């Protein structure tokens, strides 16, 4: 699976400094958030206000502008998370784990149910007709990305719009997820060493949730 995940050349041309640490975690035993995951979120929230001025957050705002998005209207995921850190709800143990790492490292991280994927994940510039399943008013609806928008997708459609702005309903992590895919995304000046530290931290938390979880990683980009 990991060796089939690709970043399209059109995205590389847009941001040659982009790198993503891809992680799979198989054999997870997820469940409702607990005291441990709540503590992770509380501790991570304490440092969040200081991170809003981080150069990495500004780099993501610039990347959004580069493909036509307005970052004040649709904020990069890490900025949106930092802005609501104090009111961030517990979701489930695995989601709480990666949200806490995202906050602590000021790093966009996506987590998705690997078993819901159809074909490999790839980061591309959208044609504009790809389906994107999301929830509005409690009901699942289908939207489409703008032409040229940077999106993650699989064979069935878009799994995350505007690079890391919003994930689709189909691949979201739930309490019954057993196999997960994580995307830890970096732009310069964020160091690759720091990116790997975040990956190691996330892997450690996943092992606390499920001691025998099997974790594999692959770095794409950053050469």
MIKOL-734832 format. One record per residue: x, y, z of N, C-alpha, C, O in turn. Coordinates in nm, 3 decimals. Last residue first. Example, Ala and Ser with C-alpha at 12.3 -4.5 7.8 and 13.67 -1.06 7.14 Angstrom:
residues 2
<<1.285 -0.225 0.708> <1.367 -0.106 0.714> <1.290 0.003 0.787> <1.341 0.114 0.804>>
<<1.319 -0.569 0.780> <1.230 -0.450 0.780> <1.320 -0.330 0.780> <1.424 -0.332 0.846>>
//
This chain:
residues 223
<<1.340 1.556 -0.077> <1.476 1.520 -0.121> <1.561 1.646 -0.132> <1.679 1.638 -0.168>>
<<1.078 1.584 -0.003> <1.180 1.630 0.091> <1.321 1.598 0.050> <1.413 1.610 0.130>>
<<0.885 1.287 -0.087> <0.930 1.424 -0.103> <1.038 1.458 -0.001> <1.083 1.374 0.076>>
<<0.762 1.072 0.149> <0.751 1.108 0.007> <0.787 1.256 -0.004> <0.727 1.340 0.062>>
<<0.847 0.817 0.369> <0.857 0.960 0.343> <0.851 0.981 0.191> <0.924 0.919 0.114>>
<<0.657 0.576 0.536> <0.732 0.608 0.415> <0.731 0.760 0.396> <0.627 0.824 0.407>>
<<0.600 0.317 0.783> <0.605 0.455 0.738> <0.685 0.468 0.608> <0.769 0.384 0.575>>
<<0.390 0.102 0.976> <0.488 0.120 0.869> <0.484 0.265 0.824> <0.379 0.328 0.827>>
<<0.295 -0.091 1.254> <0.312 0.042 1.196> <0.421 0.041 1.090> <0.530 -0.013 1.111>>
<<0.062 -0.278 1.419> <0.173 -0.287 1.323> <0.182 -0.156 1.245> <0.086 -0.116 1.179>>
<<-0.013 -0.312 1.766> <-0.041 -0.252 1.636> <0.083 -0.261 1.547> <0.196 -0.251 1.596>>
<<0.005 -0.414 2.023> <0.056 -0.497 1.914> <0.022 -0.442 1.775> <0.028 -0.515 1.676>>
<<-0.109 -0.214 2.193> <0.033 -0.251 2.202> <0.088 -0.331 2.085> <0.205 -0.317 2.051>>
<<-0.302 0.039 2.131> <-0.300 -0.102 2.089> <-0.155 -0.149 2.087> <-0.085 -0.127 1.989>>
<<-0.244 0.273 2.272> <-0.384 0.235 2.249> <-0.394 0.086 2.217> <-0.482 0.016 2.267>>
<<0.029 0.274 2.262> <-0.034 0.276 2.393> <-0.181 0.234 2.382> <-0.235 0.169 2.471>>
<<0.064 0.284 1.989> <0.105 0.161 2.058> <0.051 0.157 2.202> <0.030 0.049 2.257>>
<<-0.017 0.542 1.941> <-0.097 0.433 1.885> <-0.062 0.300 1.952> <-0.148 0.214 1.970>>
<<0.191 0.677 2.064> <0.056 0.686 2.120> <-0.034 0.574 2.067> <-0.116 0.519 2.141>>
<<0.403 0.609 1.893> <0.408 0.573 2.034> <0.271 0.577 2.098> <0.237 0.490 2.179>>
<<0.323 0.728 1.653> <0.335 0.582 1.660> <0.336 0.534 1.805> <0.277 0.431 1.837>>
<<0.343 0.999 1.728> <0.213 0.940 1.695> <0.218 0.788 1.706> <0.126 0.727 1.761>>
<<0.624 1.014 1.766> <0.532 1.044 1.876> <0.396 0.980 1.849> <0.339 0.915 1.937>>
<<0.714 0.959 1.508> <0.752 0.871 1.618> <0.659 0.889 1.737> <0.621 0.792 1.803>>
<<0.606 1.181 1.373> <0.566 1.046 1.337> <0.597 0.945 1.447> <0.516 0.857 1.475>>
<<0.747 1.388 1.497> <0.601 1.382 1.510> <0.550 1.242 1.477> <0.461 1.191 1.545>>
<<1.004 1.323 1.408> <0.974 1.322 1.552> <0.824 1.312 1.575> <0.779 1.237 1.662>>
<<0.976 1.369 1.134> <0.995 1.231 1.180> <0.969 1.219 1.331> <0.918 1.117 1.377>>
<<0.952 1.649 1.146> <0.846 1.567 1.087> <0.856 1.423 1.135> <0.755 1.362 1.173>>
<<1.201 1.718 1.245> <1.083 1.745 1.327> <0.963 1.663 1.277> <0.883 1.615 1.356>>
<<1.354 1.645 1.025> <1.377 1.581 1.154> <1.256 1.598 1.245> <1.214 1.504 1.313>>
<<1.266 1.819 0.832> <1.231 1.678 0.817> <1.254 1.602 0.947> <1.183 1.506 0.977>>
<<1.136 2.133 0.950> <1.245 2.039 0.924> <1.195 1.896 0.911> <1.095 1.858 0.972>>
<<0.971 2.390 0.783> <0.957 2.282 0.881> <1.059 2.174 0.851> <1.068 2.128 0.737>>
<<0.960 2.614 0.617> <1.089 2.573 0.674> <1.081 2.462 0.778> <1.176 2.442 0.853>>
<<0.847 2.369 0.382> <0.958 2.445 0.438> <0.902 2.572 0.504> <0.806 2.630 0.454>>
<<0.574 2.158 0.491> <0.631 2.254 0.397> <0.752 2.320 0.463> <0.760 2.326 0.585>>
<<0.423 1.837 0.548> <0.519 1.942 0.583> <0.555 2.029 0.464> <0.565 1.981 0.351>>
<<0.194 1.612 0.694> <0.233 1.695 0.580> <0.318 1.815 0.622> <0.288 1.884 0.720>>
<<0.111 1.292 0.742> <0.174 1.401 0.815> <0.244 1.489 0.713> <0.343 1.447 0.651>>
<<-0.148 1.084 0.728> <-0.070 1.168 0.638> <-0.019 1.287 0.717> <-0.097 1.374 0.756>>
<<-0.238 0.750 0.799> <-0.211 0.884 0.849> <-0.119 0.956 0.750> <-0.026 0.898 0.696>>
<<-0.479 0.498 0.799> <-0.378 0.567 0.719> <-0.363 0.708 0.776> <-0.462 0.777 0.797>>
<<-0.565 0.197 0.978> <-0.570 0.341 0.954> <-0.454 0.388 0.869> <-0.346 0.329 0.866>>
<<-0.779 -0.055 1.077> <-0.662 -0.025 0.994> <-0.670 0.121 0.950> <-0.769 0.163 0.891>>
<<-1.005 -0.051 1.233> <-0.895 -0.139 1.274> <-0.767 -0.113 1.197> <-0.658 -0.146 1.244>>
<<-1.276 0.137 1.353> <-1.162 0.130 1.260> <-1.054 0.038 1.317> <-1.018 0.048 1.434>>
<<-1.479 0.179 1.528> <-1.464 0.042 1.478> <-1.348 0.027 1.380> <-1.323 -0.082 1.330>>
<<-1.487 0.446 1.578> <-1.448 0.359 1.689> <-1.427 0.215 1.644> <-1.365 0.137 1.716>>
<<-1.344 0.584 1.272> <-1.452 0.561 1.369> <-1.401 0.469 1.480> <-1.288 0.421 1.476>>
<<-1.220 0.811 1.037> <-1.189 0.714 1.141> <-1.305 0.705 1.240> <-1.356 0.807 1.286>>
<<-1.358 0.845 0.706> <-1.327 0.897 0.838> <-1.301 0.783 0.937> <-1.354 0.673 0.921>>
<<-1.420 0.795 0.442> <-1.297 0.736 0.495> <-1.264 0.783 0.637> <-1.153 0.761 0.684>>
<<-1.667 0.925 0.386> <-1.649 0.782 0.357> <-1.530 0.721 0.429> <-1.538 0.607 0.475>>
<<-1.658 1.197 0.426> <-1.730 1.114 0.523> <-1.694 0.967 0.508> <-1.690 0.892 0.606>>
<<-1.335 1.355 0.372> <-1.466 1.307 0.330> <-1.528 1.218 0.438> <-1.460 1.171 0.529>>
<<-1.182 1.638 0.536> <-1.184 1.499 0.492> <-1.325 1.455 0.455> <-1.423 1.513 0.502>>
<<-1.059 1.958 0.459> <-1.173 1.879 0.506> <-1.170 1.739 0.447> <-1.157 1.721 0.326>>
<<-0.784 2.051 0.416> <-0.889 2.132 0.477> <-1.002 2.048 0.536> <-1.037 2.065 0.653>>
<<-0.558 1.976 0.285> <-0.584 1.914 0.415> <-0.696 1.986 0.491> <-0.701 1.982 0.614>>
<<-0.617 2.026 -0.005> <-0.494 1.970 0.050> <-0.520 1.900 0.182> <-0.506 1.778 0.192>>
<<-0.894 2.063 -0.066> <-0.802 2.174 -0.037> <-0.683 2.128 0.046> <-0.654 2.182 0.153>>
<<-1.036 1.755 0.065> <-1.035 1.874 -0.020> <-0.934 1.977 0.030> <-0.894 1.979 0.146>>
<<-0.992 1.412 0.060> <-0.968 1.534 0.138> <-0.956 1.652 0.043> <-0.874 1.650 -0.049>>
<<-1.083 1.227 -0.119> <-1.086 1.190 0.023> <-1.056 1.309 0.113> <-1.091 1.306 0.231>>
<<-1.264 1.212 -0.417> <-1.180 1.293 -0.330> <-1.196 1.248 -0.186> <-1.307 1.232 -0.137>>
<<-1.301 0.878 -0.561> <-1.324 1.022 -0.550> <-1.229 1.090 -0.454> <-1.128 1.033 -0.414>>
<<-1.236 0.614 -0.604> <-1.378 0.649 -0.597> <-1.404 0.798 -0.587> <-1.518 0.842 -0.603>>
<<-0.959 0.586 -0.597> <-1.029 0.552 -0.721> <-1.175 0.599 -0.722> <-1.231 0.621 -0.829>>
<<-0.877 0.882 -0.407> <-0.855 0.742 -0.441> <-0.934 0.712 -0.567> <-0.972 0.805 -0.639>>
<<-0.707 1.190 -0.315> <-0.814 1.112 -0.373> <-0.776 0.965 -0.383> <-0.660 0.928 -0.368>>
<<-0.646 1.520 -0.201> <-0.615 1.378 -0.189> <-0.734 1.300 -0.245> <-0.849 1.338 -0.224>>
<<-0.602 1.815 -0.400> <-0.685 1.721 -0.325> <-0.615 1.587 -0.311> <-0.536 1.546 -0.396>>
<<-0.591 2.145 -0.499> <-0.508 2.033 -0.454> <-0.593 1.943 -0.365> <-0.649 1.988 -0.265>>
<<-0.776 2.263 -0.780> <-0.762 2.250 -0.634> <-0.673 2.131 -0.602> <-0.678 2.029 -0.670>>
<<-0.827 2.255 -1.047> <-0.694 2.297 -1.004> <-0.671 2.289 -0.855> <-0.558 2.308 -0.808>>
<<-1.166 2.327 -1.006> <-1.061 2.285 -1.100> <-0.927 2.341 -1.053> <-0.916 2.460 -1.023>>
<<-1.293 2.253 -0.680> <-1.270 2.347 -0.789> <-1.161 2.291 -0.881> <-1.074 2.216 -0.837>>
<<-1.469 1.943 -0.605> <-1.365 2.042 -0.586> <-1.360 2.140 -0.702> <-1.415 2.114 -0.809>>
<<-1.811 1.885 -0.524> <-1.701 1.868 -0.619> <-1.597 1.975 -0.592> <-1.632 2.089 -0.559>>
<<-2.027 1.687 -0.308> <-1.977 1.813 -0.364> <-1.867 1.781 -0.464> <-1.835 1.664 -0.487>>
<<-2.301 1.515 -0.185> <-2.185 1.507 -0.273> <-2.152 1.645 -0.328> <-2.238 1.712 -0.387>>
<<-2.397 1.450 0.157> <-2.417 1.511 0.025> <-2.289 1.497 -0.055> <-2.182 1.472 0.000>>
<<-2.561 1.312 0.431> <-2.446 1.302 0.342> <-2.482 1.360 0.205> <-2.583 1.324 0.145>>
<<-2.698 1.517 0.692> <-2.715 1.428 0.578> <-2.590 1.427 0.490> <-2.522 1.529 0.477>>
<<-2.665 1.707 0.885> <-2.686 1.570 0.928> <-2.704 1.471 0.816> <-2.723 1.352 0.841>>
<<-2.602 1.939 0.750> <-2.733 1.927 0.812> <-2.767 1.786 0.854> <-2.885 1.748 0.859>>
<<-2.377 1.758 0.561> <-2.436 1.890 0.580> <-2.576 1.874 0.637> <-2.659 1.803 0.580>>
<<-2.084 1.584 0.494> <-2.208 1.588 0.570> <-2.252 1.732 0.588> <-2.173 1.818 0.627>>
<<-1.953 1.459 0.179> <-1.942 1.528 0.305> <-2.078 1.531 0.373> <-2.177 1.484 0.316>>
<<-1.773 1.328 -0.084> <-1.886 1.303 0.006> <-1.862 1.371 0.140> <-1.762 1.345 0.207>>
<<-1.700 1.430 -0.395> <-1.651 1.446 -0.258> <-1.771 1.433 -0.166> <-1.861 1.517 -0.168>>
<<-1.615 1.335 -0.729> <-1.710 1.342 -0.618> <-1.639 1.353 -0.483> <-1.532 1.295 -0.461>>
<<-1.464 1.546 -0.976> <-1.451 1.433 -0.885> <-1.553 1.446 -0.770> <-1.574 1.556 -0.719>>
<<-1.450 1.757 -1.147> <-1.572 1.675 -1.153> <-1.568 1.557 -1.057> <-1.660 1.476 -1.056>>
<<-1.210 1.884 -1.128> <-1.328 1.961 -1.091> <-1.456 1.881 -1.094> <-1.560 1.929 -1.048>>
<<-0.955 1.787 -1.142> <-1.020 1.824 -1.267> <-1.142 1.912 -1.240> <-1.173 2.002 -1.318>>
<<-0.709 1.882 -0.893> <-0.839 1.828 -0.933> <-0.881 1.873 -1.073> <-0.847 1.983 -1.117>>
<<-0.387 1.771 -0.858> <-0.466 1.890 -0.888> <-0.596 1.841 -0.950> <-0.595 1.767 -1.049>>
<<-0.324 1.523 -0.593> <-0.332 1.569 -0.732> <-0.393 1.708 -0.738> <-0.445 1.759 -0.639>>
<<-0.208 1.250 -0.422> <-0.228 1.395 -0.409> <-0.216 1.456 -0.548> <-0.112 1.443 -0.613>>
<<-0.358 0.935 -0.358> <-0.265 1.018 -0.435> <-0.307 1.166 -0.423> <-0.425 1.198 -0.416>>
<<-0.398 0.608 -0.224> <-0.412 0.752 -0.207> <-0.315 0.823 -0.300> <-0.202 0.778 -0.319>>
<<-0.505 0.322 -0.424> <-0.411 0.398 -0.341> <-0.447 0.546 -0.330> <-0.516 0.602 -0.415>>
<<-0.834 0.165 -0.397> <-0.710 0.199 -0.465> <-0.623 0.287 -0.376> <-0.663 0.322 -0.265>>
<<-1.044 0.287 -0.188> <-1.054 0.211 -0.312> <-0.935 0.248 -0.399> <-0.936 0.351 -0.466>>
<<-1.073 0.277 0.169> <-1.009 0.324 0.046> <-1.036 0.229 -0.070> <-1.049 0.108 -0.051>>
<<-1.163 0.169 0.397> <-1.263 0.239 0.316> <-1.205 0.290 0.185> <-1.277 0.340 0.099>>
<<-0.945 0.074 0.530> <-1.033 -0.026 0.467> <-1.141 0.038 0.381> <-1.204 -0.030 0.300>>
<<-0.831 0.299 0.646> <-0.766 0.238 0.530> <-0.857 0.141 0.457> <-0.847 0.128 0.335>>
<<-0.966 0.583 0.753> <-0.989 0.439 0.760> <-0.936 0.374 0.632> <-0.990 0.395 0.523>>
<<-0.730 0.843 0.838> <-0.842 0.788 0.763> <-0.848 0.636 0.776> <-0.749 0.570 0.806>>
<<-0.606 1.156 0.931> <-0.620 1.017 0.968> <-0.744 0.958 0.904> <-0.853 1.016 0.913>>
<<-0.365 1.408 0.873> <-0.492 1.348 0.838> <-0.493 1.202 0.879> <-0.392 1.132 0.865>>
<<-0.209 1.686 1.006> <-0.213 1.540 1.006> <-0.354 1.496 0.971> <-0.451 1.541 1.032>>
<<0.000 1.965 0.999> <-0.123 1.904 0.947> <-0.111 1.752 0.945> <-0.016 1.696 0.890>>
<<0.148 2.077 1.298> <0.168 1.999 1.176> <0.034 1.945 1.127> <-0.040 1.885 1.205>>
<<0.239 2.155 1.557> <0.191 2.252 1.458> <0.207 2.195 1.317> <0.269 2.255 1.229>>
<<0.287 1.968 1.749> <0.392 1.987 1.649> <0.356 2.091 1.543> <0.432 2.114 1.450>>
<<0.058 1.973 1.905> <0.188 1.987 1.969> <0.298 2.021 1.869> <0.392 2.094 1.902>>
<<-0.149 1.930 1.713> <-0.141 2.053 1.791> <0.000 2.075 1.846> <0.055 2.185 1.834>>
<<-0.086 1.672 1.619> <-0.097 1.784 1.525> <-0.084 1.917 1.598> <-0.015 2.007 1.550>>
<<-0.108 1.527 1.856> <0.024 1.540 1.792> <0.022 1.656 1.694> <0.119 1.732 1.686>>
<<-0.386 1.553 1.896> <-0.292 1.603 1.996> <-0.153 1.622 1.936> <-0.087 1.723 1.963>>
<<-0.485 1.424 1.669> <-0.513 1.566 1.688> <-0.416 1.627 1.790> <-0.370 1.740 1.773>>
<<-0.401 1.164 1.713> <-0.337 1.238 1.605> <-0.369 1.387 1.612> <-0.290 1.468 1.566>>
<<-0.553 1.102 1.950> <-0.407 1.088 1.947> <-0.347 1.173 1.836> <-0.251 1.246 1.860>>
<<-0.817 1.138 1.875> <-0.761 1.224 1.979> <-0.609 1.219 1.977> <-0.543 1.321 1.998>>
<<-0.835 0.926 1.691> <-0.847 1.065 1.644> <-0.789 1.161 1.747> <-0.720 1.256 1.711>>
<<-0.807 0.711 1.873> <-0.711 0.730 1.765> <-0.716 0.872 1.710> <-0.611 0.932 1.685>>
<<-1.024 0.743 2.055> <-0.886 0.740 2.102> <-0.786 0.768 1.992> <-0.689 0.841 2.013>>
<<-1.252 0.995 1.931> <-1.223 0.858 1.974> <-1.073 0.853 2.000> <-1.002 0.949 1.970>>
<<-1.305 1.271 2.023> <-1.378 1.199 1.918> <-1.370 1.049 1.943> <-1.470 0.984 1.972>>
<<-1.331 1.554 2.229> <-1.280 1.418 2.213> <-1.367 1.347 2.111> <-1.489 1.361 2.112>>
<<-1.324 1.885 2.084> <-1.394 1.773 2.149> <-1.316 1.642 2.132> <-1.245 1.623 2.033>>
<<-1.161 2.179 2.166> <-1.155 2.063 2.077> <-1.222 1.943 2.145> <-1.179 1.903 2.253>>
<<-1.138 2.423 2.278> <-1.273 2.366 2.272> <-1.276 2.241 2.186> <-1.383 2.200 2.140>>
<<-0.876 2.497 2.256> <-0.936 2.496 2.390> <-1.073 2.429 2.392> <-1.119 2.384 2.497>>
<<-0.831 2.492 1.976> <-0.766 2.394 2.063> <-0.834 2.384 2.199> <-0.848 2.274 2.253>>
<<-0.909 2.635 1.757> <-1.014 2.582 1.844> <-0.959 2.479 1.943> <-1.031 2.390 1.988>>
<<-0.674 2.711 1.631> <-0.768 2.816 1.672> <-0.879 2.764 1.764> <-0.937 2.841 1.841>>
<<-0.553 2.469 1.565> <-0.492 2.554 1.666> <-0.590 2.658 1.719> <-0.589 2.690 1.838>>
<<-0.726 2.383 1.361> <-0.714 2.305 1.484> <-0.657 2.391 1.596> <-0.705 2.387 1.709>>
<<-0.681 2.575 1.164> <-0.816 2.558 1.217> <-0.812 2.484 1.351> <-0.886 2.518 1.444>>
<<-0.408 2.525 1.116> <-0.451 2.653 1.171> <-0.590 2.642 1.232> <-0.613 2.694 1.342>>
<<-0.418 2.265 1.012> <-0.343 2.289 1.135> <-0.382 2.423 1.197> <-0.388 2.434 1.320>>
<<-0.576 2.291 0.779> <-0.624 2.212 0.893> <-0.550 2.244 1.021> <-0.611 2.250 1.128>>
<<-0.618 2.622 0.649> <-0.544 2.495 0.654> <-0.577 2.422 0.783> <-0.602 2.485 0.886>>
<<-0.952 2.757 0.620> <-0.820 2.757 0.681> <-0.751 2.621 0.665> <-0.817 2.517 0.667>>
<<-1.130 2.929 0.421> <-1.109 2.785 0.440> <-0.967 2.765 0.489> <-0.873 2.757 0.410>>
<<-1.098 3.203 0.470> <-1.232 3.145 0.458> <-1.227 2.994 0.480> <-1.311 2.938 0.551>>
<<-0.833 3.255 0.479> <-0.914 3.310 0.588> <-1.055 3.252 0.587> <-1.123 3.252 0.689>>
<<-0.731 3.137 0.245> <-0.704 3.074 0.375> <-0.780 3.134 0.492> <-0.790 3.070 0.597>>
<<-0.884 3.065 -0.040> <-0.871 3.181 0.049> <-0.854 3.130 0.192> <-0.951 3.084 0.253>>
<<-0.728 2.903 -0.322> <-0.812 2.902 -0.202> <-0.787 3.029 -0.120> <-0.680 3.090 -0.129>>
<<-0.550 2.895 -0.537> <-0.673 2.971 -0.551> <-0.766 2.970 -0.432> <-0.874 3.029 -0.438>>
<<-0.308 2.781 -0.501> <-0.402 2.709 -0.588> <-0.541 2.773 -0.586> <-0.638 2.711 -0.629>>
<<-0.179 2.972 -0.343> <-0.117 2.934 -0.470> <-0.211 2.855 -0.560> <-0.197 2.860 -0.682>>
<<-0.317 2.986 -0.106> <-0.334 3.097 -0.202> <-0.283 3.056 -0.340> <-0.336 3.100 -0.441>>
<<-0.213 2.754 0.012> <-0.355 2.762 -0.023> <-0.379 2.872 -0.126> <-0.453 2.852 -0.223>>
<<0.051 2.830 0.053> <0.022 2.717 -0.037> <-0.125 2.719 -0.080> <-0.156 2.690 -0.195>>
<<0.019 3.033 0.243> <0.073 3.066 0.110> <0.041 2.955 0.010> <0.008 2.984 -0.105>>
<<-0.070 2.880 0.458> <-0.157 2.985 0.404> <-0.112 3.022 0.262> <-0.194 3.040 0.173>>
<<0.159 2.726 0.499> <0.036 2.661 0.451> <-0.063 2.763 0.397> <-0.134 2.735 0.301>>
<<0.332 2.921 0.592> <0.365 2.850 0.468> <0.242 2.780 0.412> <0.224 2.776 0.290>>
<<0.211 2.986 0.835> <0.208 3.084 0.725> <0.242 3.019 0.592> <0.187 3.057 0.489>>
<<0.277 2.755 0.974> <0.136 2.787 0.952> <0.123 2.887 0.838> <0.034 2.874 0.754>>
<<0.553 2.779 0.980> <0.494 2.666 0.909> <0.346 2.690 0.881> <0.295 2.651 0.776>>
<<0.606 2.998 1.145> <0.629 3.010 1.000> <0.567 2.896 0.920> <0.531 2.915 0.803>>
<<0.356 3.054 1.394> <0.465 2.970 1.344> <0.481 2.988 1.193> <0.382 2.992 1.120>>
<<0.150 3.178 1.518> <0.243 3.262 1.444> <0.361 3.185 1.387> <0.456 3.245 1.336>>
<<0.028 2.972 1.652> <-0.045 3.035 1.542> <0.045 3.125 1.458> <0.018 3.146 1.340>>
<<0.164 2.876 1.872> <0.197 2.818 1.743> <0.127 2.886 1.626> <0.164 2.862 1.511>>
<<0.062 2.988 2.100> <0.196 3.031 2.058> <0.228 2.982 1.918> <0.313 3.042 1.851>>
<<-0.183 2.849 2.132> <-0.182 2.991 2.093> <-0.047 3.040 2.043> <-0.041 3.124 1.953>>
<<-0.093 2.571 2.203> <-0.154 2.606 2.074> <-0.149 2.755 2.040> <-0.112 2.788 1.927>>
<<-0.009 2.477 2.442> <0.093 2.539 2.357> <0.034 2.595 2.228> <0.105 2.660 2.151>>
<<-0.240 2.364 2.552> <-0.169 2.470 2.625> <-0.069 2.544 2.539> <-0.046 2.663 2.560>>
<<-0.325 2.150 2.398> <-0.394 2.279 2.384> <-0.319 2.393 2.450> <-0.332 2.508 2.407>>
<<-0.178 1.933 2.487> <-0.147 1.990 2.356> <-0.207 2.128 2.340> <-0.147 2.215 2.277>>
<<-0.307 1.877 2.728> <-0.167 1.919 2.730> <-0.130 1.986 2.598> <-0.057 2.086 2.597>>
<<-0.563 1.802 2.633> <-0.547 1.913 2.727> <-0.404 1.966 2.726> <-0.383 2.087 2.724>>
<<-0.507 1.577 2.472> <-0.565 1.698 2.413> <-0.545 1.819 2.502> <-0.513 1.927 2.454>>
<<-0.405 1.398 2.665> <-0.325 1.435 2.548> <-0.376 1.566 2.488> <-0.297 1.655 2.457>>
<<-0.627 1.374 2.832> <-0.506 1.439 2.883> <-0.416 1.482 2.768> <-0.357 1.590 2.772>>
<<-0.794 1.228 2.664> <-0.835 1.362 2.706> <-0.715 1.440 2.760> <-0.703 1.560 2.735>>
<<-0.655 0.989 2.647> <-0.665 1.071 2.526> <-0.710 1.213 2.560> <-0.670 1.309 2.493>>
<<-0.685 0.907 2.919> <-0.553 0.926 2.858> <-0.561 1.016 2.736> <-0.482 1.110 2.723>>
<<-0.959 0.883 2.958> <-0.884 0.980 3.038> <-0.747 1.008 2.976> <-0.699 1.121 2.981>>
<<-1.084 0.838 2.618> <-1.076 0.804 2.760> <-0.992 0.909 2.832> <-0.957 1.012 2.774>>
<<-1.303 0.801 2.335> <-1.198 0.872 2.407> <-1.202 0.838 2.555> <-1.308 0.813 2.611>>
<<-1.396 0.467 2.231> <-1.427 0.605 2.273> <-1.308 0.669 2.343> <-1.224 0.601 2.401>>
<<-1.157 0.292 2.017> <-1.271 0.299 2.106> <-1.297 0.442 2.146> <-1.227 0.532 2.098>>
<<-0.953 0.047 1.841> <-0.996 0.182 1.875> <-1.114 0.177 1.972> <-1.164 0.070 2.005>>
<<-0.709 -0.135 1.787> <-0.828 -0.158 1.868> <-0.872 -0.022 1.920> <-0.833 0.020 2.029>>
<<-0.544 -0.207 1.477> <-0.581 -0.117 1.586> <-0.703 -0.169 1.660> <-0.789 -0.237 1.604>>
<<-0.430 -0.339 1.263> <-0.458 -0.414 1.384> <-0.491 -0.327 1.504> <-0.469 -0.367 1.618>>
<<-0.200 -0.096 1.133> <-0.292 -0.208 1.114> <-0.307 -0.288 1.242> <-0.212 -0.304 1.319>>
<<-0.127 0.204 1.016> <-0.135 0.137 1.145> <-0.241 0.028 1.132> <-0.360 0.058 1.120>>
<<0.093 0.379 0.802> <-0.020 0.287 0.817> <-0.010 0.221 0.954> <0.099 0.187 1.001>>
<<0.192 0.701 0.703> <0.198 0.597 0.806> <0.073 0.509 0.798> <-0.039 0.559 0.788>>
<<0.397 0.926 0.533> <0.279 0.840 0.525> <0.297 0.726 0.626> <0.403 0.664 0.633>>
<<0.493 1.241 0.538> <0.527 1.115 0.603> <0.400 1.032 0.609> <0.306 1.066 0.682>>
<<0.551 1.450 0.268> <0.450 1.386 0.351> <0.506 1.256 0.408> <0.560 1.173 0.335>>
<<0.656 1.772 0.159> <0.689 1.632 0.192> <0.577 1.578 0.280> <0.516 1.652 0.357>>
<<0.723 2.045 -0.056> <0.626 1.960 0.014> <0.683 1.821 0.039> <0.748 1.762 -0.047>>
<<0.878 2.210 -0.205> <0.924 2.182 -0.069> <0.830 2.089 0.007> <0.856 2.057 0.123>>
<<0.752 2.266 -0.442> <0.859 2.167 -0.445> <0.908 2.127 -0.306> <0.973 2.024 -0.289>>
<<0.449 2.331 -0.508> <0.528 2.344 -0.385> <0.635 2.236 -0.384> <0.613 2.127 -0.331>>
<<0.389 2.304 -0.785> <0.328 2.410 -0.706> <0.409 2.437 -0.579> <0.434 2.553 -0.546>>
<<0.526 2.076 -0.859> <0.559 2.202 -0.924> <0.505 2.321 -0.846> <0.568 2.427 -0.841>>
<<0.393 1.887 -0.704> <0.535 1.914 -0.677> <0.578 2.047 -0.741> <0.657 2.121 -0.682>>
<<0.150 1.889 -0.835> <0.157 1.938 -0.697> <0.301 1.970 -0.660> <0.327 2.070 -0.593>>
<<0.223 1.777 -1.076> <0.162 1.911 -1.077> <0.161 1.971 -0.937> <0.170 2.093 -0.923>>
<<0.308 1.521 -1.006> <0.408 1.620 -1.046> <0.351 1.762 -1.045> <0.424 1.857 -1.016>>
<<0.143 1.384 -0.716> <0.149 1.414 -0.858> <0.249 1.527 -0.887> <0.271 1.615 -0.804>>
<<0.251 1.152 -0.497> <0.226 1.296 -0.507> <0.248 1.334 -0.652> <0.357 1.318 -0.705>>
<<0.117 0.829 -0.411> <0.199 0.919 -0.492> <0.156 1.064 -0.473> <0.041 1.093 -0.439>>
<<0.130 0.498 -0.294> <0.084 0.634 -0.267> <0.176 0.732 -0.339> <0.298 0.720 -0.330>>
<<0.248 0.254 -0.322> <0.157 0.297 -0.430> <0.104 0.439 -0.409> <0.041 0.494 -0.499>>
<<0.388 0.190 -0.097> <0.466 0.219 -0.217> <0.380 0.263 -0.335> <0.433 0.304 -0.438>>
<<0.183 0.133 0.089> <0.263 0.254 0.102> <0.336 0.291 -0.026> <0.346 0.408 -0.061>>
<<0.082 -0.121 0.000> <0.000 0.000 0.000> <0.086 0.127 0.000> <0.063 0.217 -0.080>>
//
